[in-house]
Amino acid sequence: MEGIGINLPLLLAFLVNFVILFALLSVVLYKPVLKMLDERQARIRQAMEQAEQIKQQAERSEEEKRAQIEKARQEGQAIIAQAAQMGERIREEARESARKEAEAIIARARTEIQQERDRVIDELRREFANITVLAAEKVIRETLDRERHRRLIEETLKESTLLNK
C-alpha cells in the first residue's frame, strides 16, 4: 500500500478516530438533538390539540350565545305582542289616554328588550373573553395579566360588532 501513497497505520488511525468521533457525536449530540426535536414536535402537537379544543369550545359558546339572543328576541316579540294587545284594549275604553299609555308600554318593553339583549351580550362577551384568555395563556404562555387579556379581547369584540353593524 505504500507504493500507491497510502500509509496504512495513518489510515487506521484516521478510521479509529472517525469511528470514535462518530460514536461520541452520536451519543453526545445526535441523540439529544433528536430527543429535543421529538419533544418539540410533541409540544406542538399538544398545542394544536388544545387550540382545536378551544376552537370547538368557542364555537359552542357562540352557538349558545346565538340561542340566547334568539330566545331573548322571541321573548321580546312576545312582550311586544302582549303590550300591543293591552294597548288595543285600553284604546277601546278611552282613545286618547289609551294611545298614550300604549306608547309608554311599548317603549318600556323595547327598553327592557334592549337592556336584556345588552346584558346577555355583555355576559357572553365576558365569558368568551375569559375562555379566550385561558386559552391564550395555555397556548402562548405569555405573562400578560388576565385583566389586560380580557380588556384586549373585549375591545376587539366591540370593534368587530361595530364593524358588523
Backbone as a printed PyTorch tensor [residue, N CA C, xyz], in Angstrom:
tensor([[[   0.8050,   -1.1880,    0.0000],
         [   0.0000,    0.0000,    0.0000],
         [   0.8530,    1.2590,    0.0000]],

        [[   2.0570,    1.0910,    0.4830],
         [   2.9800,    2.2240,    0.4930],
         [   3.2670,    2.6820,   -0.9250]],

        [[   3.2100,    1.7310,   -1.8690],
         [   3.5410,    2.0490,   -3.2390],
         [   2.5280,    2.9960,   -3.8660]],

        [[   1.3090,    2.9720,   -3.4660],
         [   0.3000,    3.8640,   -4.0570],
         [   0.0810,    5.1110,   -3.2040]],

        [[   0.8360,    5.2870,   -2.1940],
         [   0.8110,    6.5040,   -1.3980],
         [  -0.1320,    6.4380,   -0.2010]],

        [[  -0.4840,    5.2480,    0.2410],
         [  -1.3800,    5.1150,    1.3950],
         [  -0.5610,    4.6140,    2.5650]],

        [[  -0.6040,    5.3290,    3.6530],
         [   0.1000,    4.9620,    4.8680],
         [  -0.9130,    4.2140,    5.7380]],

        [[  -0.7970,    2.8900,    5.8150],
         [  -1.7620,    2.0500,    6.4960],
         [  -1.9190,    2.4030,    7.9750]],

        [[  -0.8550,    2.5960,    8.7540],
         [  -1.0530,    2.9640,   10.1620],
         [  -1.7860,    4.3030,   10.3010]],

        [[  -1.4430,    5.2540,    9.4220],
         [  -2.1250,    6.5510,    9.4720],
         [  -3.5960,    6.4000,    9.0740]],

        [[  -3.8650,    5.5770,    8.0540],
         [  -5.2420,    5.3290,    7.6180],
         [  -6.0460,    4.6840,    8.7400]],

        [[  -5.4480,    3.6980,    9.4240],
         [  -6.1330,    3.0480,   10.5390],
         [  -6.3760,    4.0390,   11.6820]],

        [[  -5.4040,    4.9010,   11.9380],
         [  -5.5750,    5.9140,   12.9880],
         [  -6.7280,    6.8530,   12.6310]],

        [[  -6.7880,    7.2580,   11.3460],
         [  -7.8940,    8.1220,   10.9050],
         [  -9.2380,    7.4090,   11.0420]],

        [[  -9.2870,    6.1240,   10.6510],
         [ -10.5320,    5.3550,   10.7570],
         [ -10.9580,    5.2000,   12.2140]],

        [[ -10.0080,    4.8850,   13.1000],
         [ -10.3230,    4.7470,   14.5240],
         [ -10.8160,    6.0850,   15.0710]],

        [[ -10.1180,    7.1620,   14.7170],
         [ -10.5510,    8.4970,   15.1620],
         [ -11.9500,    8.8210,   14.6420]],

        [[ -12.2010,    8.4680,   13.3720],
         [ -13.5170,    8.7360,   12.7860],
         [ -14.6040,    7.9610,   13.5230]],

        [[ -14.3760,    6.6710,   13.7860],
         [ -15.3590,    5.8450,   14.4850],
         [ -15.5880,    6.3830,   15.8920]],

        [[ -14.5120,    6.7350,   16.5950],
         [ -14.6480,    7.2860,   17.9520],
         [ -15.4150,    8.6030,   17.9120]],

        [[ -15.0460,    9.4700,   16.9740],
         [ -15.7290,   10.7610,   16.8470],
         [ -17.1960,   10.5680,   16.4770]],

        [[ -17.4680,    9.6490,   15.5580],
         [ -18.8430,    9.3750,   15.1520],
         [ -19.6630,    8.8480,   16.3290]],

        [[ -19.1120,    7.8910,   17.0760],
         [ -19.8090,    7.3320,   18.2340],
         [ -20.0280,    8.4060,   19.2920]],

        [[ -19.0100,    9.2080,   19.5280],
         [ -19.1170,   10.2710,   20.5250],
         [ -20.1790,   11.2970,   20.1230]],

        [[ -20.1460,   11.7060,   18.8660],
         [ -21.1450,   12.6780,   18.3940],
         [ -22.5480,   12.0830,   18.4030]],

        [[ -22.6720,   10.7980,   18.0980],
         [ -23.9810,   10.1490,   18.1320],
         [ -24.5590,   10.1870,   19.5350]],

        [[ -23.7430,    9.8730,   20.5150],
         [ -24.2240,    9.8320,   21.8920],
         [ -24.4250,   11.2390,   22.4440]],

        [[ -23.4550,   12.1000,   22.2140],
         [ -23.4680,   13.4180,   22.8300],
         [ -24.3640,   14.3940,   22.0760]],

        [[ -24.3720,   14.3350,   20.7680],
         [ -25.0480,   15.3710,   20.0010],
         [ -26.2920,   14.8590,   19.2780]],

        [[ -26.1690,   13.8020,   18.5340],
         [ -27.2410,   13.3620,   17.6540],
         [ -28.4820,   12.9240,   18.4370]],

        [[ -28.3150,   12.0550,   19.4470],
         [ -29.4620,   11.5680,   20.2070],
         [ -30.1540,   12.6860,   20.9920]],

        [[ -29.4330,   13.5620,   21.6790],
         [ -30.1170,   14.6570,   22.3800],
         [ -30.8530,   15.6030,   21.4220]],

        [[ -30.2610,   15.8410,   20.2550],
         [ -30.9340,   16.7150,   19.2870],
         [ -32.2170,   16.0500,   18.8010]],

        [[ -32.1570,   14.7610,   18.4940],
         [ -33.3620,   14.0440,   18.0740],
         [ -34.4080,   14.0390,   19.1860]],

        [[ -33.9500,   13.8280,   20.4240],
         [ -34.8800,   13.8400,   21.5500],
         [ -35.5280,   15.2140,   21.6860]],

        [[ -34.7230,   16.2630,   21.5580],
         [ -35.2450,   17.6260,   21.6560],
         [ -36.2630,   17.8880,   20.5360]],

        [[ -35.9630,   17.4410,   19.3250],
         [ -36.8880,   17.6360,   18.2040],
         [ -38.1830,   16.8620,   18.4240]],

        [[ -38.0820,   15.6390,   18.9440],
         [ -39.2800,   14.8530,   19.2360],
         [ -40.1300,   15.5320,   20.3060]],

        [[ -39.4770,   16.0420,   21.3530],
         [ -40.2090,   16.7390,   22.4150],
         [ -40.8900,   17.9900,   21.8690]],

        [[ -40.1890,   18.7000,   21.0280],
         [ -40.7650,   19.9160,   20.4300],
         [ -41.9670,   19.5600,   19.5590]],

        [[ -41.8360,   18.5010,   18.7860],
         [ -42.9480,   18.0620,   17.9490],
         [ -44.1460,   17.6680,   18.8170]],

        [[ -43.8930,   17.0030,   19.9330],
         [ -44.9730,   16.6210,   20.8480],
         [ -45.6380,   17.8580,   21.4420]],

        [[ -44.8290,   18.8600,   21.8210],
         [ -45.4050,   20.0960,   22.3740],
         [ -46.2570,   20.8080,   21.3240]],

        [[ -45.7690,   20.8440,   20.1040],
         [ -46.5280,   21.4990,   19.0320],
         [ -47.8340,   20.7450,   18.7890]],

        [[ -47.7780,   19.4300,   18.7520],
         [ -48.9810,   18.6270,   18.5540],
         [ -49.9750,   18.8850,   19.6820]],

        [[ -49.4650,   18.9380,   20.9180],
         [ -50.3360,   19.1890,   22.0610],
         [ -50.9560,   20.5820,   21.9670]],

        [[ -50.1650,   21.5610,   21.5770],
         [ -50.6960,   22.9220,   21.4270],
         [ -51.7590,   22.9680,   20.3390]],

        [[ -51.5530,   22.2400,   19.2650],
         [ -52.5480,   22.2040,   18.1920],
         [ -53.8400,   21.5450,   18.6760]],

        [[ -53.7070,   20.4870,   19.4560],
         [ -54.8930,   19.8310,   20.0020],
         [ -55.6300,   20.7690,   20.9460]],

        [[ -54.8850,   21.4800,   21.7820],
         [ -55.5120,   22.4450,   22.6830],
         [ -56.1980,   23.5430,   21.8920]],

        [[ -55.5530,   24.0050,   20.8450],
         [ -56.1550,   25.0520,   20.0150],
         [ -57.4440,   24.5480,   19.3790]],

        [[ -57.4680,   23.3110,   18.9390],
         [ -58.6780,   22.7390,   18.3400],
         [ -59.7830,   22.6320,   19.3910]],

        [[ -59.4240,   22.2000,   20.6010],
         [ -60.4150,   22.1220,   21.6710],
         [ -60.9650,   23.5040,   21.9960]],

        [[ -60.0880,   24.4770,   22.0420],
         [ -60.5190,   25.8470,   22.3300],
         [ -61.4300,   26.3480,   21.2240]],

        [[ -61.0820,   26.0300,   19.9980],
         [ -61.9130,   26.4390,   18.8620],
         [ -63.2980,   25.8210,   18.9770]],

        [[ -63.3520,   24.5380,   19.2990],
         [ -64.6430,   23.8770,   19.4470],
         [ -65.4370,   24.4790,   20.6000]],

        [[ -64.7540,   24.7800,   21.6830],
         [ -65.4280,   25.3880,   22.8230],
         [ -65.9510,   26.7740,   22.4530]],

        [[ -65.1710,   27.5240,   21.7010],
         [ -65.6080,   28.8510,   21.2590],
         [ -66.8110,   28.7340,   20.3310]],

        [[ -66.8220,   27.7340,   19.4660],
         [ -67.9650,   27.5310,   18.5780],
         [ -69.2100,   27.1820,   19.3850]],

        [[ -69.0390,   26.3380,   20.4040],
         [ -70.1880,   26.0080,   21.2560],
         [ -70.6890,   27.2520,   21.9830]],

        [[ -69.7650,   28.0620,   22.4820],
         [ -70.1530,   29.2920,   23.1720],
         [ -70.8880,   30.2300,   22.2240]],

        [[ -70.4000,   30.3190,   21.0030],
         [ -71.0430,   31.1760,   20.0010],
         [ -72.4500,   30.6710,   19.7060]],

        [[ -72.6080,   29.3640,   19.5950],
         [ -73.9240,   28.7860,   19.3310],
         [ -74.8610,   29.0460,   20.5100]],

        [[ -74.3430,   28.9040,   21.7280],
         [ -75.1580,   29.1940,   22.9090],
         [ -75.5650,   30.6650,   22.9360]],

        [[ -74.6300,   31.5330,   22.5600],
         [ -74.9280,   32.9630,   22.5170],
         [ -76.0360,   33.2340,   21.5100]],

        [[ -75.9410,   32.6140,   20.3420],
         [ -76.9880,   32.8020,   19.3250],
         [ -78.3380,   32.3200,   19.8400]],

        [[ -78.3300,   31.1590,   20.5140],
         [ -79.5790,   30.6190,   21.0450],
         [ -80.1710,   31.5610,   22.0950]],

        [[ -79.3280,   32.1200,   22.9520],
         [ -79.8230,   33.0470,   23.9690],
         [ -80.3600,   34.3200,   23.3350]],

        [[ -79.6770,   34.8000,   22.3070],
         [ -80.1530,   36.0060,   21.6240],
         [ -81.4880,   35.7260,   20.9440]],

        [[ -81.6150,   34.5580,   20.3190],
         [ -82.8770,   34.1930,   19.6650],
         [ -83.9890,   34.0720,   20.6990]],

        [[ -83.6730,   33.4660,   21.8390],
         [ -84.6650,   33.3370,   22.9010],
         [ -85.0830,   34.7200,   23.4030]],

        [[ -84.1060,   35.5980,   23.6000],
         [ -84.4190,   36.9560,   24.0500],
         [ -85.2600,   37.6860,   23.0070]],

        [[ -84.9670,   37.4510,   21.7240],
         [ -85.7430,   38.0860,   20.6560],
         [ -87.1820,   37.5780,   20.6770]],

        [[ -87.3560,   36.2760,   20.8500],
         [ -88.7030,   35.7140,   20.8950],
         [ -89.4690,   36.2280,   22.1170]],

        [[ -88.7680,   36.2720,   23.2480],
         [ -89.4180,   36.8160,   24.4430],
         [ -89.7880,   38.2750,   24.2280]],

        [[ -88.9120,   38.9970,   23.5800],
         [ -89.1880,   40.3990,   23.2800],
         [ -90.3880,   40.5460,   22.3710]],

        [[ -90.4800,   39.6730,   21.3770],
         [ -91.6350,   39.7300,   20.4870],
         [ -92.9120,   39.3990,   21.2460]],

        [[ -92.8180,   38.4460,   22.1710],
         [ -93.9890,   38.1090,   22.9810],
         [ -94.3850,   39.2950,   23.8570]],

        [[ -93.3880,   39.9670,   24.4290],
         [ -93.6740,   41.1450,   25.2580],
         [ -94.3010,   42.2450,   24.4110]],

        [[ -93.7610,   42.4480,   23.2150],
         [ -94.3210,   43.4790,   22.3310],
         [ -95.7480,   43.1190,   21.9350]],

        [[ -95.9920,   41.8310,   21.6440],
         [ -97.3440,   41.4050,   21.2740],
         [ -98.3120,   41.6230,   22.4340]],

        [[ -97.8760,   41.2900,   23.6430],
         [ -98.7320,   41.5000,   24.8180],
         [ -99.0060,   42.9840,   25.0270]],

        [[ -97.9690,   43.7900,   24.8450],
         [ -98.1450,   45.2320,   25.0140],
         [ -99.1050,   45.7840,   23.9630]],

        [[ -99.0160,   45.2780,   22.7440],
         [ -99.9170,   45.7470,   21.6860],
         [-101.3620,   45.3700,   22.0010]],

        [[-101.5910,   44.1590,   22.4990],
         [-102.9500,   43.7440,   22.8600],
         [-103.4950,   44.6050,   24.0000]],

        [[-102.6450,   44.8450,   24.9880],
         [-103.0650,   45.6820,   26.1080],
         [-103.4010,   47.0780,   25.6120]],

        [[-102.5890,   47.5980,   24.7260],
         [-102.8320,   48.9310,   24.1770],
         [-104.1420,   48.9980,   23.4150]],

        [[-104.4480,   47.9230,   22.6840],
         [-105.7110,   47.8980,   21.9240],
         [-106.9100,   47.9140,   22.8660]],

        [[-106.8480,   47.1360,   23.9090],
         [-107.9490,   47.0940,   24.8750],
         [-108.1530,   48.4560,   25.5350]],

        [[-107.0450,   49.0730,   25.9240],
         [-107.1330,   50.3800,   26.5810],
         [-107.6450,   51.4270,   25.6110]],

        [[-107.2320,   51.3450,   24.3450],
         [-107.6620,   52.3090,   23.3340],
         [-109.1730,   52.2540,   23.1390]],

        [[-109.7430,   51.0530,   23.2450],
         [-111.1910,   50.9240,   23.1010],
         [-111.9110,   51.6220,   24.2480]],

        [[-111.3710,   51.5770,   25.4320],
         [-112.0170,   52.1930,   26.5900],
         [-111.9350,   53.7090,   26.5280]],

        [[-110.7460,   54.2360,   26.2820],
         [-110.5980,   55.6930,   26.2130],
         [-109.5140,   55.9900,   25.2000]],

        [[-109.8720,   56.4760,   24.0330],
         [-108.9520,   56.6220,   22.9040],
         [-107.6950,   57.4180,   23.2550]],

        [[-107.8040,   58.5770,   23.6960],
         [-106.6270,   59.4260,   23.8810],
         [-105.7120,   58.9170,   24.9890]],

        [[-106.2540,   58.6340,   26.1490],
         [-105.4060,   58.1680,   27.2510],
         [-104.8330,   56.7820,   26.9540]],

        [[-105.6260,   55.9490,   26.2810],
         [-105.1530,   54.6090,   25.9330],
         [-103.9960,   54.6770,   24.9390]],

        [[-104.0550,   55.5670,   23.9830],
         [-102.9900,   55.6870,   22.9890],
         [-101.6750,   56.0700,   23.6700]],

        [[-101.7200,   57.0580,   24.5710],
         [-100.5090,   57.4790,   25.2690],
         [ -99.9540,   56.3550,   26.1570]],

        [[-100.8280,   55.6580,   26.8360],
         [-100.3880,   54.5820,   27.7180],
         [ -99.7700,   53.4180,   26.9260]],

        [[-100.3610,   53.0890,   25.7960],
         [ -99.8220,   52.0090,   24.9610],
         [ -98.4350,   52.3630,   24.4370]],

        [[ -98.2420,   53.5940,   24.0350],
         [ -96.9270,   54.0220,   23.5550],
         [ -95.8800,   53.8990,   24.6680]],

        [[ -96.2840,   54.2690,   25.8810],
         [ -95.3510,   54.1590,   27.0050],
         [ -95.0020,   52.6910,   27.2910]],

        [[ -95.9910,   51.8240,   27.2290],
         [ -95.7480,   50.3960,   27.4850],
         [ -94.8200,   49.8070,   26.4220]],

        [[ -95.0810,   50.1570,   25.1630],
         [ -94.2370,   49.6490,   24.0750],
         [ -92.8040,   50.1620,   24.2270]],

        [[ -92.6670,   51.4290,   24.5900],
         [ -91.3220,   51.9940,   24.7700],
         [ -90.5860,   51.2820,   25.9100]],

        [[ -91.2970,   51.0350,   27.0100],
         [ -90.6800,   50.3100,   28.1250],
         [ -90.2940,   48.8870,   27.7140]],

        [[ -91.1860,   48.2540,   26.9830],
         [ -90.8930,   46.8840,   26.5420],
         [ -89.6530,   46.8610,   25.6510]],

        [[ -89.5610,   47.8080,   24.7430],
         [ -88.3860,   47.8600,   23.8700],
         [ -87.1200,   48.1370,   24.6800]],

        [[ -87.2330,   49.0270,   25.6560],
         [ -86.0750,   49.3170,   26.5050],
         [ -85.6610,   48.0710,   27.2820]],

        [[ -86.6480,   47.3570,   27.8360],
         [ -86.3410,   46.1290,   28.5630],
         [ -85.6970,   45.0900,   27.6500]],

        [[ -86.2230,   44.9820,   26.4490],
         [ -85.6470,   44.0310,   25.4890],
         [ -84.2120,   44.4190,   25.1820]],

        [[ -84.0020,   45.6890,   24.9260],
         [ -82.6490,   46.1580,   24.6030],
         [ -81.7040,   45.9370,   25.7910]],

        [[ -82.1950,   46.2470,   26.9980],
         [ -81.3600,   46.0490,   28.1810],
         [ -81.0370,   44.5710,   28.3850]],

        [[ -82.0480,   43.7120,   28.2120],
         [ -81.8320,   42.2760,   28.3610],
         [ -80.8580,   41.7650,   27.3060]],

        [[ -81.0250,   42.2190,   26.0910],
         [ -80.1220,   41.8250,   24.9990],
         [ -78.7000,   42.2980,   25.3130]],

        [[ -78.5700,   43.5560,   25.7440],
         [ -77.2430,   44.0910,   26.0780],
         [ -76.6120,   43.3150,   27.2300]],

        [[ -77.4290,   42.9840,   28.2190],
         [ -76.9300,   42.2330,   29.3600],
         [ -76.4390,   40.8480,   28.9330]],

        [[ -77.2300,   40.1730,   28.1160],
         [ -76.8490,   38.8390,   27.6400],
         [ -75.5810,   38.9230,   26.8000]],

        [[ -75.5110,   39.9110,   25.9130],
         [ -74.3310,   40.0580,   25.0600],
         [ -73.1020,   40.3640,   25.9150]],

        [[ -73.2460,   41.2660,   26.9020],
         [ -72.1080,   41.5860,   27.7770],
         [ -71.6620,   40.3610,   28.5680]],

        [[ -72.6320,   39.6120,   29.0670],
         [ -72.2910,   38.4080,   29.8230],
         [ -71.5660,   37.3980,   28.9360]],

        [[ -72.0560,   37.2250,   27.7320],
         [ -71.4090,   36.3000,   26.8010],
         [ -70.0290,   36.7910,   26.4040]],

        [[ -69.8860,   38.0950,   26.2210],
         [ -68.5700,   38.6430,   25.8840],
         [ -67.5720,   38.3760,   27.0130]],

        [[ -68.0250,   38.6170,   28.2510],
         [ -67.1300,   38.3660,   29.3770],
         [ -66.7470,   36.8880,   29.4480]],

        [[ -67.7460,   36.0260,   29.2700],
         [ -67.4670,   34.5950,   29.3160],
         [ -66.5240,   34.2000,   28.1880]],

        [[ -66.7960,   34.6910,   26.9980],
         [ -65.9370,   34.3880,   25.8430],
         [ -64.5400,   34.9490,   26.0720]],

        [[ -64.4590,   36.1590,   26.6510],
         [ -63.1510,   36.7620,   26.9220],
         [ -62.3760,   35.9210,   27.9360]],

        [[ -63.0660,   35.4510,   28.9710],
         [ -62.3890,   34.6180,   29.9720],
         [ -61.8900,   33.3110,   29.3590]],

        [[ -62.7210,   32.6830,   28.5310],
         [ -62.3140,   31.4450,   27.8640],
         [ -61.1260,   31.7070,   26.9630]],

        [[ -61.1940,   32.7970,   26.2160],
         [ -60.1110,   33.1230,   25.2870],
         [ -58.8320,   33.4380,   26.0430]],

        [[ -58.9570,   34.1430,   27.1810],
         [ -57.7650,   34.4540,   27.9840],
         [ -57.1340,   33.1660,   28.4890]],

        [[ -57.9590,   32.2580,   28.9860],
         [ -57.4200,   30.9870,   29.4590],
         [ -56.7410,   30.2310,   28.3210]],

        [[ -57.3720,   30.2370,   27.1740],
         [ -56.7890,   29.5360,   26.0220],
         [ -55.4840,   30.1790,   25.6020]],

        [[ -55.4860,   31.4950,   25.5470],
         [ -54.2710,   32.1980,   25.1210],
         [ -53.1360,   31.9410,   26.1090]],

        [[ -53.4550,   31.9170,   27.4030],
         [ -52.4180,   31.6560,   28.4030],
         [ -51.8300,   30.2620,   28.2270]],

        [[ -52.6630,   29.2980,   27.9120],
         [ -52.1620,   27.9390,   27.7470],
         [ -51.3540,   27.8020,   26.4720]],

        [[ -51.8000,   28.4100,   25.3930],
         [ -51.1450,   28.2060,   24.0980],
         [ -49.8400,   28.9590,   24.0150]],

        [[ -49.8300,   30.2330,   24.3230],
         [ -48.6030,   31.0160,   24.1220],
         [ -47.8240,   31.2550,   25.3970]],

        [[ -48.4170,   30.9400,   26.5420],
         [ -47.7300,   31.0290,   27.8340],
         [ -47.0430,   32.3780,   28.0330]],

        [[ -47.7150,   33.4550,   27.6700],
         [ -47.1540,   34.7810,   27.8950],
         [ -47.4710,   35.2270,   29.3130]],

        [[ -46.8730,   36.2920,   29.7250],
         [ -47.0380,   36.7490,   31.0930],
         [ -47.9830,   37.9360,   31.2130]],

        [[ -48.7660,   38.2270,   30.1960],
         [ -49.7410,   39.3110,   30.3320],
         [ -50.7620,   38.9150,   31.3900]],

        [[ -51.1950,   39.8670,   32.1840],
         [ -52.1510,   39.5260,   33.2180],
         [ -53.5410,   39.3290,   32.6080]],

        [[ -54.3630,   38.6510,   33.3620],
         [ -55.6780,   38.2390,   32.8980],
         [ -56.5660,   39.4310,   32.5610]],

        [[ -56.5140,   40.4760,   33.3680],
         [ -57.3550,   41.6550,   33.1410],
         [ -57.0010,   42.3160,   31.8150]],

        [[ -55.7350,   42.3990,   31.5020],
         [ -55.3200,   43.0310,   30.2430],
         [ -55.7660,   42.1900,   29.0450]],

        [[ -55.6280,   40.8680,   29.1750],
         [ -56.1180,   39.9890,   28.1120],
         [ -57.6170,   40.2140,   27.8920]],

        [[ -58.3690,   40.2390,   28.9840],
         [ -59.8190,   40.3910,   28.8860],
         [ -60.1650,   41.7180,   28.2340]],

        [[ -59.4670,   42.7970,   28.6190],
         [ -59.7300,   44.1120,   28.0130],
         [ -59.4360,   44.0970,   26.5280]],

        [[ -58.3060,   43.5200,   26.1640],
         [ -57.9410,   43.4650,   24.7430],
         [ -58.9870,   42.6990,   23.9420]],

        [[ -59.4370,   41.5980,   24.4900],
         [ -60.4180,   40.7800,   23.7740],
         [ -61.7530,   41.5050,   23.7030]],

        [[ -62.1760,   42.1480,   24.7970],
         [ -63.4380,   42.8890,   24.7650],
         [ -63.3720,   44.0380,   23.7700]],

        [[ -62.2480,   44.7220,   23.7260],
         [ -62.1050,   45.8110,   22.7530],
         [ -62.1970,   45.2740,   21.3360]],

        [[ -61.5650,   44.1500,   21.0950],
         [ -61.6180,   43.5480,   19.7620],
         [ -63.0400,   43.1280,   19.4230]],

        [[ -63.7430,   42.5280,   20.3920],
         [ -65.1270,   42.1300,   20.1480],
         [ -66.0030,   43.3490,   19.8780]],

        [[ -65.8020,   44.4250,   20.6420],
         [ -66.5820,   45.6400,   20.4160],
         [ -66.3080,   46.2060,   19.0310]],

        [[ -65.0420,   46.2220,   18.6470],
         [ -64.7010,   46.7300,   17.3150],
         [ -65.3300,   45.8730,   16.2290]],

        [[ -65.3070,   44.5560,   16.4320],
         [ -65.8740,   43.6850,   15.3990],
         [ -67.3890,   43.8380,   15.3360]],

        [[ -68.0570,   44.0510,   16.4810],
         [ -69.5030,   44.2440,   16.4340],
         [ -69.8460,   45.5930,   15.8280]],

        [[ -69.0120,   46.6000,   16.0510],
         [ -69.2480,   47.8990,   15.4200],
         [ -69.0820,   47.7960,   13.9110]],

        [[ -68.1230,   47.0200,   13.4700],
         [ -67.9110,   46.8440,   12.0300],
         [ -69.0350,   46.0290,   11.4000]],

        [[ -69.6130,   45.0880,   12.1600],
         [ -70.6740,   44.2320,   11.6280],
         [ -72.0200,   44.9380,   11.5780]],

        [[ -72.1830,   46.0220,   12.3280],
         [ -73.4890,   46.7070,   12.3420],
         [ -73.7290,   47.4690,   11.0820]]])
